[in-house]
Amino acid sequence: MVATLEEIPKNATHWSRKSMADHSGLSKSTIGRIWRKFQLKPHLTDTFKLSTDPLFVEKIYDVVGLYFNPPEGAVVLSVDEKSQIQALDRSQPVLPMMPGMPERRTHDYVRNGLTTLFAAFDVATGEVISALHRRHRAAEFKKFLIRIDKEVPAHLQVHLIVDNYGTHKTPAIKAWLGKHPRFQLHFTPTGSSWINQVERWFGFLADQMIRRGAHKNVQALEADIRTWVKNWNEDPKPFIWTKTAEETLDSLARFCRRISGAGH
């Protein structure tokens, strides 16, 4: 256990069962049982990123507060753009799944264009307002704001949770917001897309339709996206945010303490 957690083999970046067996004198099967018992997986690695936003704490309280206590007479929408969605087609036909054999596809593919999906996820109902554009600029974001304005009943205030992408802060967008005072933007901390619920919804879309899809052109890709969104909205499901701002910050503080002495 100590060697696995604190040492590195001489000729590799991480331990394997064989290298640890040679190092410790135990059998490979024993090493495997010990690692499983303590849930150690030296062959796996994960990524993380800590925000350096000077207003990190304030923004966490703001966004999580909207999830737990949305204002009365208002709708809270988690908004973002999934840009550069590729219309990909495999170079040869996909072979369907058969008993004892998974679906098979060629490793290479043909690129057939790009599109961008703008989405506003209603955190209370799970319903999604969406739009597809070939470009990803402030002009397209403004068009999407106009669409939201038309679809949300006029008597409701509109709170939008957005990231810090430049298109959300241009003079044209600020001017439009100035003329539509029922809209209020709430910015997530820099580098903290995990707090924006629409990102989880994008994950569903990617897993269920985009990642293994095959599209001969952008029009076919966009048609499939529209159909998927339509089907989602027929039975929408909101996400349940469970951690308060204090609990979220405590978790991050514990993580920071763990890594404060790590590395070189």
C-alpha positions in Angstrom: 0.0 0.0 0.0 2.7 2.5 0.9 4.7 1.6 -2.2 1.6 2.0 -4.4 0.8 5.4 -3.0 4.2 6.9 -2.4 6.7 5.3 -4.8 7.1 5.1 -8.6 8.7 2.2 -10.5 12.1 2.7 -12.0 11.2 2.3 -15.6 7.5 3.4 -15.8 5.2 6.2 -14.7 2.9 4.0 -12.7 2.7 0.5 -11.2 1.3 -2.5 -12.9 0.4 -5.8 -11.1 3.5 -7.4 -12.5 5.9 -4.6 -11.5 4.4 -4.4 -8.0 4.6 -8.2 -7.7 8.3 -8.1 -8.6 8.9 -5.2 -6.3 7.0 -6.7 -3.3 7.6 -10.4 -3.7 3.8 -11.0 -3.7 1.9 -12.7 -6.4 0.1 -10.7 -9.1 -3.3 -12.1 -7.9 -2.5 -10.9 -4.4 -1.6 -7.5 -5.7 -4.9 -7.4 -7.6 -6.9 -8.3 -4.5 -5.2 -5.7 -2.3 -5.8 -3.0 -4.9 -9.4 -3.9 -5.3 -9.9 -4.0 -1.6 -8.6 -0.4 -1.3 -10.0 0.8 -4.6 -6.5 1.6 -6.0 -6.2 1.9 -9.8 -2.7 2.9 -10.7 -3.4 2.5 -14.4 -6.1 5.3 -14.3 -5.7 9.0 -14.2 -8.2 11.8 -14.0 -8.1 15.6 -14.6 -9.0 18.6 -12.5 -8.9 22.3 -12.7 -9.2 24.8 -9.8 -10.7 28.2 -10.6 -8.5 31.3 -10.0 -11.5 33.6 -10.2 -11.2 36.4 -7.5 -15.0 36.4 -7.1 -15.1 32.6 -6.9 -16.9 32.4 -3.5 -19.4 35.1 -4.4 -20.3 33.5 -7.7 -20.7 30.1 -6.0 -23.2 31.6 -3.5 -25.0 33.4 -6.3 -25.5 30.4 -8.6 -26.2 27.8 -5.9 -28.6 30.2 -4.3 -30.6 30.3 -7.6 -30.7 26.5 -7.6 -32.0 26.3 -4.0 -34.0 29.4 -3.7 -35.1 30.7 -7.1 -36.8 34.1 -7.0 -40.6 34.2 -7.0 -42.2 35.2 -10.3 -39.0 34.3 -12.2 -37.6 31.5 -14.4 -34.0 30.4 -13.9 -32.3 29.2 -17.1 -28.9 27.5 -17.3 -27.5 28.7 -20.6 -24.5 27.7 -22.7 -23.4 26.9 -26.3 -22.1 23.5 -27.4 -19.9 24.7 -30.2 -18.3 22.9 -33.1 -20.5 19.9 -33.1 -19.1 17.9 -36.0 -21.2 16.1 -38.6 -19.0 12.9 -38.8 -19.6 10.0 -41.1 -17.5 6.8 -40.9 -15.4 5.9 -44.0 -17.2 2.6 -44.2 -20.7 1.4 -43.1 -21.2 0.7 -39.4 -21.5 -3.0 -38.7 -24.5 -3.6 -36.3 -24.3 -5.4 -33.0 -24.8 -9.2 -33.0 -24.9 -11.8 -30.2 -21.4 -12.0 -28.8 -20.1 -9.1 -30.9 -20.4 -5.4 -30.3 -21.2 -2.8 -32.9 -18.1 -2.2 -35.1 -17.1 1.0 -36.9 -14.0 2.2 -38.7 -11.6 4.3 -36.6 -11.4 6.9 -39.4 -14.2 9.3 -40.4 -15.1 12.0 -42.8 -15.8 15.5 -41.5 -18.9 17.0 -43.0 -19.2 20.4 -41.3 -19.9 22.0 -38.0 -22.9 23.5 -36.1 -23.4 25.1 -32.7 -26.3 24.3 -30.3 -27.5 27.1 -28.0 -29.5 25.8 -25.1 -31.3 27.2 -22.1 -32.1 24.6 -19.5 -35.0 25.4 -17.1 -33.6 24.3 -13.7 -37.2 23.9 -12.3 -38.8 21.8 -15.0 -35.9 20.4 -17.1 -37.4 21.9 -20.3 -35.0 23.2 -22.8 -35.2 26.2 -25.2 -32.7 25.6 -28.1 -31.5 27.0 -31.3 -28.9 25.9 -33.9 -26.5 28.3 -35.6 -23.6 27.7 -37.9 -21.5 30.3 -36.2 -20.8 31.1 -32.6 -20.6 34.9 -32.1 -22.3 37.6 -30.0 -24.7 38.0 -32.9 -25.9 34.5 -32.6 -26.1 34.8 -28.8 -28.3 37.9 -29.2 -30.6 36.0 -31.5 -30.9 33.3 -28.9 -31.7 35.9 -26.2 -34.5 37.2 -28.5 -35.8 33.6 -28.8 -35.8 33.2 -25.0 -37.6 36.5 -24.7 -40.3 35.3 -27.0 -40.8 31.9 -25.4 -40.7 32.9 -21.7 -44.1 34.4 -20.6 -43.8 38.2 -20.4 -44.8 38.5 -16.8 -41.8 36.4 -15.6 -38.3 37.7 -14.7 -35.5 35.8 -16.5 -32.3 34.8 -14.6 -29.7 33.4 -16.9 -26.7 31.4 -15.6 -23.9 31.7 -18.1 -20.1 31.3 -18.3 -17.5 34.0 -18.9 -17.2 33.5 -22.6 -16.6 36.8 -24.4 -19.7 36.7 -26.5 -21.8 37.1 -23.3 -20.2 40.4 -22.5 -20.0 42.4 -25.7 -21.3 46.0 -25.9 -24.1 44.7 -28.2 -25.2 42.2 -25.6 -25.0 44.7 -22.8 -27.1 47.2 -24.9 -29.8 44.5 -25.5 -29.9 43.6 -21.9 -30.3 47.3 -21.0 -33.4 47.4 -23.1 -34.8 44.2 -21.6 -34.6 44.8 -17.8 -36.4 41.5 -16.9 -33.2 39.7 -18.0 -30.4 39.3 -15.4 -27.1 37.4 -16.1 -25.4 35.4 -13.3 -21.8 34.4 -14.2 -20.3 31.1 -13.1 -16.7 31.3 -11.7 -14.0 31.1 -14.4 -13.1 27.5 -15.2 -16.1 26.1 -13.3 -18.4 24.7 -16.0 -19.4 21.9 -13.5 -21.7 24.3 -11.7 -23.8 25.1 -14.8 -26.5 22.5 -15.1 -26.9 22.7 -18.9 -23.4 21.1 -19.1 -24.9 17.9 -17.7 -27.7 18.1 -20.2 -25.1 18.4 -23.0 -23.5 15.3 -21.7 -26.8 13.4 -22.1 -27.1 14.7 -25.7 -23.5 13.7 -26.5 -23.8 10.2 -25.0 -27.2 9.3 -26.5 -27.0 10.9 -30.0 -23.8 12.7 -31.0 -20.9 10.5 -30.0 -21.9 7.4 -32.0 -24.0 9.2 -34.6 -23.1 9.1 -38.3 -24.1 12.1 -40.4 -23.4 12.8 -44.1 -24.0 16.5 -43.8 -24.7 19.3 -41.2 -28.4 19.3 -42.1 -28.8 15.7 -41.1 -26.9 16.3 -37.8 -29.1 19.4 -37.0 -32.3 17.4 -37.8 -31.3 14.7 -35.4 -30.4 17.2 -32.7 -33.8 18.9 -33.1 -35.6 15.6 -32.9 -33.6 14.6 -29.8 -34.4 17.9 -28.1 -38.1 17.6 -29.0 -38.2 14.1 -27.5 -36.5 15.4 -24.3 -39.0 18.2 -23.9 -41.9 15.7 -24.2 -40.7 14.2 -20.9 -38.2 16.7 -19.3 -36.4 15.9 -16.1 -34.8 18.6 -13.9 -31.5 17.9 -12.1 -31.6 17.9 -8.3 -28.8 20.1 -6.9 -28.0 18.6 -3.5 -25.0 20.6 -2.1 -25.4 24.0 -0.5 -22.8 26.6 -1.3 -21.2 26.0 2.1 -20.9 22.2 1.4 -19.5 22.9 -2.0 -16.9 25.2 -0.7 -16.0 22.8 2.1 -15.5 20.0 -0.4 -13.2 22.2 -2.5 -11.3 23.2 0.6 -10.7 19.6 1.6 -9.5 18.8 -1.9 -7.1 21.8 -1.8 -5.7 20.6 1.5 -5.1 17.1 -0.1 -3.2 18.4 -3.1 -1.4 21.2 -1.3 1.7 19.0 -0.7 1.4 16.9 -3.9 3.7 17.1 -6.9 7.0 18.7 -7.3 
